[in-house]
Amino acid sequence: MTESRNKWYLNPWVVLALTFFVLGPFGLPLVYKCPRFGRLMKIVLTIVVAVYTVYAVLITAKTGEQTYKRIMELQATLLGGGF
């Protein structure tokens, strides 16, 4: 058995799962260390992870903004209602 088959962090499916569901851009070193990904695949995955990360940051910021607005509306309603 080869060394790459023994190490769980070199399994391409584990690397992809960790990168997209747990680590985000911090999983890219695993992508580049995995010998089963070719050069083109590594470049494509880097671009996809970058886009995915930017999208996640934008959605998080929008969600935070909406939550803040709702809290301020609730606070104004409670304080304006005589409580």
PyMOL Python script that loads the backbone (N, CA, C, O; Angstrom):
from pymol import cmd

cmd.read_pdbstr("""\
ATOM      1  N   MET A   1       0.836  -1.191   0.000  1.00  0.00           N
ATOM      2  CA  MET A   1       0.000   0.000   0.000  1.00  0.00           C
ATOM      3  C   MET A   1       0.877   1.249   0.000  1.00  0.00           C
ATOM      4  O   MET A   1       1.892   1.293   0.695  1.00  0.00           O
ATOM      5  N   THR A   2       0.499   2.245  -0.760  1.00  0.00           N
ATOM      6  CA  THR A   2       1.303   3.458  -0.820  1.00  0.00           C
ATOM      7  C   THR A   2       1.026   4.337   0.390  1.00  0.00           C
ATOM      8  O   THR A   2       0.013   4.203   1.076  1.00  0.00           O
ATOM      9  N   GLU A   3       1.956   5.225   0.615  1.00  0.00           N
ATOM     10  CA  GLU A   3       1.832   6.117   1.766  1.00  0.00           C
ATOM     11  C   GLU A   3       0.607   7.021   1.654  1.00  0.00           C
ATOM     12  O   GLU A   3      -0.045   7.299   2.660  1.00  0.00           O
ATOM     13  N   SER A   4       0.283   7.488   0.436  1.00  0.00           N
ATOM     14  CA  SER A   4      -0.843   8.406   0.265  1.00  0.00           C
ATOM     15  C   SER A   4      -2.185   7.730   0.548  1.00  0.00           C
ATOM     16  O   SER A   4      -3.150   8.411   0.893  1.00  0.00           O
ATOM     17  N   ARG A   5      -2.264   6.410   0.408  1.00  0.00           N
ATOM     18  CA  ARG A   5      -3.526   5.721   0.683  1.00  0.00           C
ATOM     19  C   ARG A   5      -3.723   5.517   2.182  1.00  0.00           C
ATOM     20  O   ARG A   5      -4.851   5.304   2.627  1.00  0.00           O
ATOM     21  N   ASN A   6      -2.665   5.579   2.959  1.00  0.00           N
ATOM     22  CA  ASN A   6      -2.766   5.368   4.402  1.00  0.00           C
ATOM     23  C   ASN A   6      -3.190   6.624   5.151  1.00  0.00           C
ATOM     24  O   ASN A   6      -3.787   6.529   6.223  1.00  0.00           O
ATOM     25  N   LYS A   7      -2.894   7.786   4.609  1.00  0.00           N
ATOM     26  CA  LYS A   7      -3.166   9.036   5.319  1.00  0.00           C
ATOM     27  C   LYS A   7      -4.541   9.567   4.926  1.00  0.00           C
ATOM     28  O   LYS A   7      -4.816   9.821   3.754  1.00  0.00           O
ATOM     29  N   TRP A   8      -5.394   9.727   5.930  1.00  0.00           N
ATOM     30  CA  TRP A   8      -6.763  10.162   5.676  1.00  0.00           C
ATOM     31  C   TRP A   8      -6.804  11.549   5.051  1.00  0.00           C
ATOM     32  O   TRP A   8      -7.702  11.838   4.261  1.00  0.00           O
ATOM     33  N   TYR A   9      -5.863  12.402   5.384  1.00  0.00           N
ATOM     34  CA  TYR A   9      -5.895  13.777   4.889  1.00  0.00           C
ATOM     35  C   TYR A   9      -5.405  13.892   3.443  1.00  0.00           C
ATOM     36  O   TYR A   9      -5.376  14.990   2.888  1.00  0.00           O
ATOM     37  N   LEU A  10      -5.024  12.775   2.832  1.00  0.00           N
ATOM     38  CA  LEU A  10      -4.665  12.782   1.417  1.00  0.00           C
ATOM     39  C   LEU A  10      -5.757  12.159   0.548  1.00  0.00           C
ATOM     40  O   LEU A  10      -5.613  12.082  -0.672  1.00  0.00           O
ATOM     41  N   ASN A  11      -6.834  11.721   1.169  1.00  0.00           N
ATOM     42  CA  ASN A  11      -7.977  11.192   0.427  1.00  0.00           C
ATOM     43  C   ASN A  11      -8.722  12.377  -0.201  1.00  0.00           C
ATOM     44  O   ASN A  11      -9.139  13.285   0.519  1.00  0.00           O
ATOM     45  N   PRO A  12      -8.896  12.384  -1.527  1.00  0.00           N
ATOM     46  CA  PRO A  12      -9.517  13.542  -2.181  1.00  0.00           C
ATOM     47  C   PRO A  12     -10.913  13.879  -1.659  1.00  0.00           C
ATOM     48  O   PRO A  12     -11.258  15.055  -1.547  1.00  0.00           O
ATOM     49  N   TRP A  13     -11.716  12.872  -1.341  1.00  0.00           N
ATOM     50  CA  TRP A  13     -13.078  13.141  -0.838  1.00  0.00           C
ATOM     51  C   TRP A  13     -13.037  13.777   0.540  1.00  0.00           C
ATOM     52  O   TRP A  13     -13.840  14.660   0.840  1.00  0.00           O
ATOM     53  N   VAL A  14     -12.122  13.343   1.370  1.00  0.00           N
ATOM     54  CA  VAL A  14     -11.973  13.942   2.700  1.00  0.00           C
ATOM     55  C   VAL A  14     -11.492  15.386   2.562  1.00  0.00           C
ATOM     56  O   VAL A  14     -11.981  16.282   3.249  1.00  0.00           O
ATOM     57  N   VAL A  15     -10.540  15.594   1.676  1.00  0.00           N
ATOM     58  CA  VAL A  15     -10.015  16.944   1.453  1.00  0.00           C
ATOM     59  C   VAL A  15     -11.128  17.877   0.977  1.00  0.00           C
ATOM     60  O   VAL A  15     -11.252  18.997   1.472  1.00  0.00           O
ATOM     61  N   LEU A  16     -11.932  17.424   0.023  1.00  0.00           N
ATOM     62  CA  LEU A  16     -13.026  18.260  -0.478  1.00  0.00           C
ATOM     63  C   LEU A  16     -14.067  18.530   0.597  1.00  0.00           C
ATOM     64  O   LEU A  16     -14.542  19.658   0.729  1.00  0.00           O
ATOM     65  N   ALA A  17     -14.426  17.511   1.365  1.00  0.00           N
ATOM     66  CA  ALA A  17     -15.418  17.693   2.435  1.00  0.00           C
ATOM     67  C   ALA A  17     -14.904  18.674   3.479  1.00  0.00           C
ATOM     68  O   ALA A  17     -15.630  19.574   3.902  1.00  0.00           O
ATOM     69  N   LEU A  18     -13.664  18.503   3.891  1.00  0.00           N
ATOM     70  CA  LEU A  18     -13.092  19.417   4.882  1.00  0.00           C
ATOM     71  C   LEU A  18     -13.010  20.845   4.344  1.00  0.00           C
ATOM     72  O   LEU A  18     -13.311  21.804   5.055  1.00  0.00           O
ATOM     73  N   THR A  19     -12.605  20.974   3.095  1.00  0.00           N
ATOM     74  CA  THR A  19     -12.440  22.305   2.517  1.00  0.00           C
ATOM     75  C   THR A  19     -13.773  23.038   2.379  1.00  0.00           C
ATOM     76  O   THR A  19     -13.860  24.222   2.706  1.00  0.00           O
ATOM     77  N   PHE A  20     -14.805  22.355   1.903  1.00  0.00           N
ATOM     78  CA  PHE A  20     -16.069  23.049   1.652  1.00  0.00           C
ATOM     79  C   PHE A  20     -17.002  23.104   2.847  1.00  0.00           C
ATOM     80  O   PHE A  20     -17.854  23.991   2.905  1.00  0.00           O
ATOM     81  N   PHE A  21     -16.878  22.199   3.799  1.00  0.00           N
ATOM     82  CA  PHE A  21     -17.828  22.179   4.911  1.00  0.00           C
ATOM     83  C   PHE A  21     -17.234  22.547   6.261  1.00  0.00           C
ATOM     84  O   PHE A  21     -17.978  22.829   7.200  1.00  0.00           O
ATOM     85  N   VAL A  22     -15.916  22.551   6.380  1.00  0.00           N
ATOM     86  CA  VAL A  22     -15.313  22.817   7.684  1.00  0.00           C
ATOM     87  C   VAL A  22     -14.285  23.950   7.620  1.00  0.00           C
ATOM     88  O   VAL A  22     -14.406  24.934   8.350  1.00  0.00           O
ATOM     89  N   LEU A  23     -13.301  23.824   6.776  1.00  0.00           N
ATOM     90  CA  LEU A  23     -12.144  24.709   6.805  1.00  0.00           C
ATOM     91  C   LEU A  23     -12.214  25.919   5.888  1.00  0.00           C
ATOM     92  O   LEU A  23     -11.573  26.936   6.151  1.00  0.00           O
ATOM     93  N   GLY A  24     -12.980  25.819   4.825  1.00  0.00           N
ATOM     94  CA  GLY A  24     -13.029  26.916   3.865  1.00  0.00           C
ATOM     95  C   GLY A  24     -11.670  27.117   3.224  1.00  0.00           C
ATOM     96  O   GLY A  24     -11.027  26.147   2.824  1.00  0.00           O
ATOM     97  N   PRO A  25     -11.219  28.374   3.118  1.00  0.00           N
ATOM     98  CA  PRO A  25      -9.943  28.631   2.451  1.00  0.00           C
ATOM     99  C   PRO A  25      -8.743  28.040   3.194  1.00  0.00           C
ATOM    100  O   PRO A  25      -7.673  27.872   2.610  1.00  0.00           O
ATOM    101  N   PHE A  26      -8.920  27.728   4.470  1.00  0.00           N
ATOM    102  CA  PHE A  26      -7.821  27.112   5.229  1.00  0.00           C
ATOM    103  C   PHE A  26      -7.589  25.664   4.809  1.00  0.00           C
ATOM    104  O   PHE A  26      -6.604  25.052   5.222  1.00  0.00           O
ATOM    105  N   GLY A  27      -8.479  25.115   3.998  1.00  0.00           N
ATOM    106  CA  GLY A  27      -8.314  23.766   3.480  1.00  0.00           C
ATOM    107  C   GLY A  27      -7.484  23.703   2.204  1.00  0.00           C
ATOM    108  O   GLY A  27      -7.154  22.615   1.733  1.00  0.00           O
ATOM    109  N   LEU A  28      -7.144  24.854   1.642  1.00  0.00           N
ATOM    110  CA  LEU A  28      -6.372  24.857   0.396  1.00  0.00           C
ATOM    111  C   LEU A  28      -4.999  24.195   0.525  1.00  0.00           C
ATOM    112  O   LEU A  28      -4.555  23.561  -0.432  1.00  0.00           O
ATOM    113  N   PRO A  29      -4.313  24.309   1.646  1.00  0.00           N
ATOM    114  CA  PRO A  29      -3.051  23.556   1.754  1.00  0.00           C
ATOM    115  C   PRO A  29      -3.259  22.046   1.613  1.00  0.00           C
ATOM    116  O   PRO A  29      -2.401  21.352   1.068  1.00  0.00           O
ATOM    117  N   LEU A  30      -4.383  21.539   2.098  1.00  0.00           N
ATOM    118  CA  LEU A  30      -4.674  20.115   1.914  1.00  0.00           C
ATOM    119  C   LEU A  30      -4.913  19.796   0.442  1.00  0.00           C
ATOM    120  O   LEU A  30      -4.496  18.747  -0.051  1.00  0.00           O
ATOM    121  N   VAL A  31      -5.586  20.706  -0.254  1.00  0.00           N
ATOM    122  CA  VAL A  31      -5.826  20.509  -1.685  1.00  0.00           C
ATOM    123  C   VAL A  31      -4.490  20.431  -2.421  1.00  0.00           C
ATOM    124  O   VAL A  31      -4.301  19.563  -3.274  1.00  0.00           O
ATOM    125  N   TYR A  32      -3.571  21.326  -2.098  1.00  0.00           N
ATOM    126  CA  TYR A  32      -2.294  21.355  -2.793  1.00  0.00           C
ATOM    127  C   TYR A  32      -1.372  20.214  -2.372  1.00  0.00           C
ATOM    128  O   TYR A  32      -0.467  19.843  -3.119  1.00  0.00           O
ATOM    129  N   LYS A  33      -1.593  19.658  -1.188  1.00  0.00           N
ATOM    130  CA  LYS A  33      -0.770  18.532  -0.741  1.00  0.00           C
ATOM    131  C   LYS A  33      -1.266  17.205  -1.318  1.00  0.00           C
ATOM    132  O   LYS A  33      -0.489  16.258  -1.442  1.00  0.00           O
ATOM    133  N   CYS A  34      -2.530  17.129  -1.665  1.00  0.00           N
ATOM    134  CA  CYS A  34      -3.125  15.885  -2.156  1.00  0.00           C
ATOM    135  C   CYS A  34      -2.554  15.528  -3.532  1.00  0.00           C
ATOM    136  O   CYS A  34      -2.722  16.287  -4.487  1.00  0.00           O
ATOM    137  N   PRO A  35      -1.888  14.394  -3.636  1.00  0.00           N
ATOM    138  CA  PRO A  35      -1.250  14.030  -4.905  1.00  0.00           C
ATOM    139  C   PRO A  35      -2.242  13.597  -5.991  1.00  0.00           C
ATOM    140  O   PRO A  35      -1.865  13.516  -7.160  1.00  0.00           O
ATOM    141  N   ARG A  36      -3.469  13.324  -5.639  1.00  0.00           N
ATOM    142  CA  ARG A  36      -4.444  12.839  -6.615  1.00  0.00           C
ATOM    143  C   ARG A  36      -5.129  13.966  -7.385  1.00  0.00           C
ATOM    144  O   ARG A  36      -5.861  13.712  -8.342  1.00  0.00           O
ATOM    145  N   PHE A  37      -4.892  15.199  -6.972  1.00  0.00           N
ATOM    146  CA  PHE A  37      -5.392  16.343  -7.725  1.00  0.00           C
ATOM    147  C   PHE A  37      -4.293  16.828  -8.658  1.00  0.00           C
ATOM    148  O   PHE A  37      -3.159  17.045  -8.233  1.00  0.00           O
ATOM    149  N   GLY A  38      -4.634  16.995  -9.930  1.00  0.00           N
ATOM    150  CA  GLY A  38      -3.678  17.531 -10.893  1.00  0.00           C
ATOM    151  C   GLY A  38      -3.575  19.038 -10.771  1.00  0.00           C
ATOM    152  O   GLY A  38      -4.325  19.664 -10.021  1.00  0.00           O
ATOM    153  N   ARG A  39      -2.655  19.609 -11.502  1.00  0.00           N
ATOM    154  CA  ARG A  39      -2.420  21.058 -11.448  1.00  0.00           C
ATOM    155  C   ARG A  39      -3.682  21.848 -11.817  1.00  0.00           C
ATOM    156  O   ARG A  39      -4.046  22.793 -11.118  1.00  0.00           O
ATOM    157  N   LEU A  40      -4.340  21.468 -12.899  1.00  0.00           N
ATOM    158  CA  LEU A  40      -5.545  22.174 -13.327  1.00  0.00           C
ATOM    159  C   LEU A  40      -6.644  22.063 -12.274  1.00  0.00           C
ATOM    160  O   LEU A  40      -7.329  23.044 -11.986  1.00  0.00           O
ATOM    161  N   MET A  41      -6.813  20.886 -11.705  1.00  0.00           N
ATOM    162  CA  MET A  41      -7.844  20.696 -10.681  1.00  0.00           C
ATOM    163  C   MET A  41      -7.554  21.550  -9.448  1.00  0.00           C
ATOM    164  O   MET A  41      -8.476  22.096  -8.841  1.00  0.00           O
ATOM    165  N   LYS A  42      -6.299  21.666  -9.083  1.00  0.00           N
ATOM    166  CA  LYS A  42      -5.929  22.502  -7.931  1.00  0.00           C
ATOM    167  C   LYS A  42      -6.258  23.968  -8.197  1.00  0.00           C
ATOM    168  O   LYS A  42      -6.746  24.672  -7.313  1.00  0.00           O
ATOM    169  N   ILE A  43      -5.991  24.418  -9.408  1.00  0.00           N
ATOM    170  CA  ILE A  43      -6.306  25.808  -9.770  1.00  0.00           C
ATOM    171  C   ILE A  43      -7.817  26.032  -9.758  1.00  0.00           C
ATOM    172  O   ILE A  43      -8.298  27.032  -9.226  1.00  0.00           O
ATOM    173  N   VAL A  44      -8.553  25.102 -10.342  1.00  0.00           N
ATOM    174  CA  VAL A  44     -10.022  25.212 -10.372  1.00  0.00           C
ATOM    175  C   VAL A  44     -10.581  25.209  -8.955  1.00  0.00           C
ATOM    176  O   VAL A  44     -11.445  26.022  -8.629  1.00  0.00           O
ATOM    177  N   LEU A  45     -10.101  24.309  -8.119  1.00  0.00           N
ATOM    178  CA  LEU A  45     -10.586  24.244  -6.732  1.00  0.00           C
ATOM    179  C   LEU A  45     -10.245  25.520  -5.970  1.00  0.00           C
ATOM    180  O   LEU A  45     -11.043  25.980  -5.154  1.00  0.00           O
ATOM    181  N   THR A  46      -9.085  26.091  -6.221  1.00  0.00           N
ATOM    182  CA  THR A  46      -8.714  27.344  -5.563  1.00  0.00           C
ATOM    183  C   THR A  46      -9.693  28.456  -5.942  1.00  0.00           C
ATOM    184  O   THR A  46     -10.131  29.221  -5.082  1.00  0.00           O
ATOM    185  N   ILE A  47     -10.030  28.543  -7.211  1.00  0.00           N
ATOM    186  CA  ILE A  47     -10.977  29.568  -7.668  1.00  0.00           C
ATOM    187  C   ILE A  47     -12.359  29.326  -7.073  1.00  0.00           C
ATOM    188  O   ILE A  47     -13.016  30.262  -6.618  1.00  0.00           O
ATOM    189  N   VAL A  48     -12.797  28.075  -7.077  1.00  0.00           N
ATOM    190  CA  VAL A  48     -14.121  27.746  -6.526  1.00  0.00           C
ATOM    191  C   VAL A  48     -14.167  28.055  -5.030  1.00  0.00           C
ATOM    192  O   VAL A  48     -15.155  28.607  -4.544  1.00  0.00           O
ATOM    193  N   VAL A  49     -13.122  27.709  -4.306  1.00  0.00           N
ATOM    194  CA  VAL A  49     -13.088  27.987  -2.864  1.00  0.00           C
ATOM    195  C   VAL A  49     -13.070  29.493  -2.612  1.00  0.00           C
ATOM    196  O   VAL A  49     -13.715  29.968  -1.677  1.00  0.00           O
ATOM    197  N   ALA A  50     -12.347  30.243  -3.427  1.00  0.00           N
ATOM    198  CA  ALA A  50     -12.311  31.704  -3.268  1.00  0.00           C
ATOM    199  C   ALA A  50     -13.695  32.311  -3.492  1.00  0.00           C
ATOM    200  O   ALA A  50     -14.137  33.154  -2.711  1.00  0.00           O
ATOM    201  N   VAL A  51     -14.373  31.889  -4.547  1.00  0.00           N
ATOM    202  CA  VAL A  51     -15.723  32.392  -4.830  1.00  0.00           C
ATOM    203  C   VAL A  51     -16.687  31.986  -3.713  1.00  0.00           C
ATOM    204  O   VAL A  51     -17.489  32.796  -3.247  1.00  0.00           O
ATOM    205  N   TYR A  52     -16.600  30.740  -3.296  1.00  0.00           N
ATOM    206  CA  TYR A  52     -17.445  30.215  -2.211  1.00  0.00           C
ATOM    207  C   TYR A  52     -17.221  31.008  -0.924  1.00  0.00           C
ATOM    208  O   TYR A  52     -18.175  31.320  -0.212  1.00  0.00           O
ATOM    209  N   THR A  53     -15.974  31.331  -0.628  1.00  0.00           N
ATOM    210  CA  THR A  53     -15.649  32.079   0.586  1.00  0.00           C
ATOM    211  C   THR A  53     -16.197  33.502   0.522  1.00  0.00           C
ATOM    212  O   THR A  53     -16.776  33.992   1.492  1.00  0.00           O
ATOM    213  N   VAL A  54     -16.015  34.162  -0.614  1.00  0.00           N
ATOM    214  CA  VAL A  54     -16.539  35.528  -0.763  1.00  0.00           C
ATOM    215  C   VAL A  54     -18.056  35.521  -0.625  1.00  0.00           C
ATOM    216  O   VAL A  54     -18.624  36.388   0.040  1.00  0.00           O
ATOM    217  N   TYR A  55     -18.706  34.559  -1.243  1.00  0.00           N
ATOM    218  CA  TYR A  55     -20.159  34.443  -1.144  1.00  0.00           C
ATOM    219  C   TYR A  55     -20.590  34.228   0.308  1.00  0.00           C
ATOM    220  O   TYR A  55     -21.544  34.854   0.770  1.00  0.00           O
ATOM    221  N   ALA A  56     -19.902  33.356   1.021  1.00  0.00           N
ATOM    222  CA  ALA A  56     -20.243  33.082   2.426  1.00  0.00           C
ATOM    223  C   ALA A  56     -20.053  34.326   3.288  1.00  0.00           C
ATOM    224  O   ALA A  56     -20.864  34.593   4.175  1.00  0.00           O
ATOM    225  N   VAL A  57     -18.995  35.086   3.038  1.00  0.00           N
ATOM    226  CA  VAL A  57     -18.757  36.319   3.800  1.00  0.00           C
ATOM    227  C   VAL A  57     -19.856  37.339   3.505  1.00  0.00           C
ATOM    228  O   VAL A  57     -20.358  37.988   4.422  1.00  0.00           O
ATOM    229  N   LEU A  58     -20.230  37.484   2.242  1.00  0.00           N
ATOM    230  CA  LEU A  58     -21.290  38.444   1.890  1.00  0.00           C
ATOM    231  C   LEU A  58     -22.632  38.053   2.500  1.00  0.00           C
ATOM    232  O   LEU A  58     -23.355  38.914   3.002  1.00  0.00           O
ATOM    233  N   ILE A  59     -22.968  36.781   2.463  1.00  0.00           N
ATOM    234  CA  ILE A  59     -24.227  36.312   3.058  1.00  0.00           C
ATOM    235  C   ILE A  59     -24.209  36.525   4.572  1.00  0.00           C
ATOM    236  O   ILE A  59     -25.216  36.923   5.157  1.00  0.00           O
ATOM    237  N   THR A  60     -23.079  36.263   5.196  1.00  0.00           N
ATOM    238  CA  THR A  60     -22.960  36.464   6.645  1.00  0.00           C
ATOM    239  C   THR A  60     -23.121  37.942   6.993  1.00  0.00           C
ATOM    240  O   THR A  60     -23.805  38.279   7.959  1.00  0.00           O
ATOM    241  N   ALA A  61     -22.499  38.821   6.216  1.00  0.00           N
ATOM    242  CA  ALA A  61     -22.623  40.259   6.468  1.00  0.00           C
ATOM    243  C   ALA A  61     -24.065  40.727   6.283  1.00  0.00           C
ATOM    244  O   ALA A  61     -24.575  41.509   7.085  1.00  0.00           O
ATOM    245  N   LYS A  62     -24.714  40.250   5.234  1.00  0.00           N
ATOM    246  CA  LYS A  62     -26.109  40.631   4.988  1.00  0.00           C
ATOM    247  C   LYS A  62     -27.015  40.125   6.109  1.00  0.00           C
ATOM    248  O   LYS A  62     -27.906  40.843   6.562  1.00  0.00           O
ATOM    249  N   THR A  63     -26.790  38.907   6.549  1.00  0.00           N
ATOM    250  CA  THR A  63     -27.575  38.349   7.643  1.00  0.00           C
ATOM    251  C   THR A  63     -27.367  39.148   8.927  1.00  0.00           C
ATOM    252  O   THR A  63     -28.318  39.426   9.658  1.00  0.00           O
ATOM    253  N   GLY A  64     -26.121  39.511   9.192  1.00  0.00           N
ATOM    254  CA  GLY A  64     -25.830  40.328  10.375  1.00  0.00           C
ATOM    255  C   GLY A  64     -26.498  41.683  10.313  1.00  0.00           C
ATOM    256  O   GLY A  64     -27.027  42.172  11.312  1.00  0.00           O
ATOM    257  N   GLU A  65     -26.475  42.288   9.142  1.00  0.00           N
ATOM    258  CA  GLU A  65     -27.116  43.591   8.956  1.00  0.00           C
ATOM    259  C   GLU A  65     -28.627  43.495   9.179  1.00  0.00           C
ATOM    260  O   GLU A  65     -29.207  44.336   9.866  1.00  0.00           O
ATOM    261  N   GLN A  66     -29.253  42.491   8.612  1.00  0.00           N
ATOM    262  CA  GLN A  66     -30.698  42.302   8.784  1.00  0.00           C
ATOM    263  C   GLN A  66     -31.043  42.020  10.248  1.00  0.00           C
ATOM    264  O   GLN A  66     -32.040  42.526  10.762  1.00  0.00           O
ATOM    265  N   THR A  67     -30.231  41.225  10.903  1.00  0.00           N
ATOM    266  CA  THR A  67     -30.468  40.914  12.319  1.00  0.00           C
ATOM    267  C   THR A  67     -30.359  42.177  13.168  1.00  0.00           C
ATOM    268  O   THR A  67     -31.179  42.404  14.058  1.00  0.00           O
ATOM    269  N   TYR A  68     -29.348  42.995  12.893  1.00  0.00           N
ATOM    270  CA  TYR A  68     -29.178  44.249  13.620  1.00  0.00           C
ATOM    271  C   TYR A  68     -30.389  45.158  13.430  1.00  0.00           C
ATOM    272  O   TYR A  68     -30.876  45.752  14.392  1.00  0.00           O
ATOM    273  N   LYS A  69     -30.877  45.270  12.191  1.00  0.00           N
ATOM    274  CA  LYS A  69     -32.055  46.104  11.920  1.00  0.00           C
ATOM    275  C   LYS A  69     -33.275  45.598  12.688  1.00  0.00           C
ATOM    276  O   LYS A  69     -34.029  46.388  13.257  1.00  0.00           O
ATOM    277  N   ARG A  70     -33.462  44.290  12.699  1.00  0.00           N
ATOM    278  CA  ARG A  70     -34.619  43.713  13.418  1.00  0.00           C
ATOM    279  C   ARG A  70     -34.510  43.967  14.917  1.00  0.00           C
ATOM    280  O   ARG A  70     -35.507  44.272  15.573  1.00  0.00           O
ATOM    281  N   ILE A  71     -33.318  43.844  15.450  1.00  0.00           N
ATOM    282  CA  ILE A  71     -33.129  44.092  16.887  1.00  0.00           C
ATOM    283  C   ILE A  71     -33.428  45.555  17.208  1.00  0.00           C
ATOM    284  O   ILE A  71     -34.076  45.845  18.214  1.00  0.00           O
ATOM    285  N   MET A  72     -32.965  46.477  16.368  1.00  0.00           N
ATOM    286  CA  MET A  72     -33.223  47.899  16.592  1.00  0.00           C
ATOM    287  C   MET A  72     -34.725  48.197  16.497  1.00  0.00           C
ATOM    288  O   MET A  72     -35.247  48.988  17.282  1.00  0.00           O
ATOM    289  N   GLU A  73     -35.423  47.569  15.540  1.00  0.00           N
ATOM    290  CA  GLU A  73     -36.871  47.745  15.423  1.00  0.00           C
ATOM    291  C   GLU A  73     -37.576  47.216  16.667  1.00  0.00           C
ATOM    292  O   GLU A  73     -38.482  47.862  17.192  1.00  0.00           O
ATOM    293  N   LEU A  74     -37.168  46.061  17.131  1.00  0.00           N
ATOM    294  CA  LEU A  74     -37.770  45.484  18.334  1.00  0.00           C
ATOM    295  C   LEU A  74     -37.507  46.356  19.551  1.00  0.00           C
ATOM    296  O   LEU A  74     -38.399  46.573  20.371  1.00  0.00           O
ATOM    297  N   GLN A  75     -36.294  46.850  19.667  1.00  0.00           N
ATOM    298  CA  GLN A  75     -35.950  47.712  20.787  1.00  0.00           C
ATOM    299  C   GLN A  75     -36.788  48.997  20.747  1.00  0.00           C
ATOM    300  O   GLN A  75     -37.290  49.435  21.783  1.00  0.00           O
ATOM    301  N   ALA A  76     -36.944  49.603  19.567  1.00  0.00           N
ATOM    302  CA  ALA A  76     -37.748  50.824  19.433  1.00  0.00           C
ATOM    303  C   ALA A  76     -39.211  50.531  19.787  1.00  0.00           C
ATOM    304  O   ALA A  76     -39.876  51.351  20.420  1.00  0.00           O
ATOM    305  N   THR A  77     -39.699  49.381  19.384  1.00  0.00           N
ATOM    306  CA  THR A  77     -41.083  49.016  19.689  1.00  0.00           C
ATOM    307  C   THR A  77     -41.269  48.816  21.187  1.00  0.00           C
ATOM    308  O   THR A  77     -42.259  49.278  21.754  1.00  0.00           O
ATOM    309  N   LEU A  78     -40.345  48.145  21.822  1.00  0.00           N
ATOM    310  CA  LEU A  78     -40.467  47.892  23.264  1.00  0.00           C
ATOM    311  C   LEU A  78     -40.314  49.175  24.067  1.00  0.00           C
ATOM    312  O   LEU A  78     -41.073  49.402  25.009  1.00  0.00           O
ATOM    313  N   LEU A  79     -39.353  50.015  23.716  1.00  0.00           N
ATOM    314  CA  LEU A  79     -39.140  51.252  24.465  1.00  0.00           C
ATOM    315  C   LEU A  79     -40.227  52.273  24.147  1.00  0.00           C
ATOM    316  O   LEU A  79     -40.600  53.058  25.019  1.00  0.00           O
ATOM    317  N   GLY A  80     -40.732  52.279  22.943  1.00  0.00           N
ATOM    318  CA  GLY A  80     -41.772  53.232  22.560  1.00  0.00           C
ATOM    319  C   GLY A  80     -43.152  52.816  23.056  1.00  0.00           C
ATOM    320  O   GLY A  80     -44.076  53.628  23.092  1.00  0.00           O
ATOM    321  N   GLY A  81     -43.287  51.546  23.439  1.00  0.00           N
ATOM    322  CA  GLY A  81     -44.568  51.026  23.875  1.00  0.00           C
ATOM    323  C   GLY A  81     -44.829  51.217  25.363  1.00  0.00           C
ATOM    324  O   GLY A  81     -45.838  50.729  25.871  1.00  0.00           O
ATOM    325  N   GLY A  82     -43.940  51.917  26.078  1.00  0.00           N
ATOM    326  CA  GLY A  82     -44.159  52.186  27.485  1.00  0.00           C
ATOM    327  C   GLY A  82     -43.573  51.129  28.404  1.00  0.00           C
ATOM    328  O   GLY A  82     -43.897  51.108  29.592  1.00  0.00           O
ATOM    329  N   PHE A  83     -42.744  50.276  27.905  1.00  0.00           N
ATOM    330  CA  PHE A  83     -42.137  49.255  28.782  1.00  0.00           C
ATOM    331  C   PHE A  83     -40.953  49.792  29.509  1.00  0.00           C
ATOM    332  O   PHE A  83     -40.326  49.071  30.285  1.00  0.00           O
TER     333      PHE A  83
END
""", "prot")
cmd.dss("prot")
cmd.show_as("cartoon", "prot")
cmd.util.cbc("prot")
cmd.orient("prot")
